[in-house]
Amino acid sequence: MIKAKNYFYCAIATNKRRVYTNRDAAPPSKANRIRNPKRATYMNLFVNGVLQPDSFYKVRGGKLLFRTAAPPQEGVPIVLQFVCLVGGSSHSSVKTMPKHSRCKRRTSASARRFKRRKGGDCMPASLIKMYITATATAPTATGGSVSTTVSSTSQQVVALASAGTVTGTTLTILATAFVDGSGDPVTQFPTNSGFYSLYVNGVLQQEGLSTLTTSQISIEDGDQIATSSPIVIQFVASTGNSTYTDPTISAPTITVET
């Protein structure tokens, strides 16, 4: 089974700063820290609840650096999410994911609740964990060993609601109206995306509210969306790979569910 573990670093923007470290964590704790990005499958940064493009920030050496023209506004929450995939198998000789990509096991951090900071700022009371599972058929022969690896990639694109057209109550925006995290125009939406998340004005929307093709996205009740609202789509694609040592043993069929 492949599981995705979430880890978070939370802080409050102060003094127009562009660099944040573990000392700025709110509330301060061993679990609330900036983790090594090389140990994470992918990362997400939320400023005041709004998902930020990858090009707006950089994480290195226990520091979060903002690369935007203006730093976060005073007092807004900063949440840096680390998603780590952990793999396993029922075969006794199967190896898990490579050591360098493994996530450290959390102790009691997942059961902790954030406490109210002095001055009235309040952090989220609980964490939402995302799980990705993979199943594999048993080899047709005995002996040998099987190594299974699952990897995941994330991509965000953004456009304004004004770039679309409203027909009845449905807002339709072409893929070519979006730009990626580097600011480059998008030609079409990914064809190999495992799933996608839709954010309207920074708020995550229900799955049944939108319909996506490679060329456009249609949003129900889109006539109620302000034209200046940002529309952000996050695509997450997962892939599986399996190898075995004995050439007489057939490779298992792997199914990844998200």
Secondary structure, DSSP 4 states (H G I P E B T S, - for coil): --EEEEEEEEEE--TT-SEEEGGGBSS--SSSSPPPGGG-SEEEEEETTEEPPGGGEEEETTEEEE-SSSPPPTT-EEEEEEEEEE---SSTT-B-S-GGGPPPPP-SGGG--PPPPTTS----SS-PPP--EEEEPPPSS-SS-EEEEEEEEEEEEEEEGGGSEEETTEEEEEGGG-EETTSPBPSS--SS-SEEEEEETTEE--GGGEEE-SSEEEETTGGGS-TT-EEEEEEEEEEEEEEES-TTSPPPPEEEE-
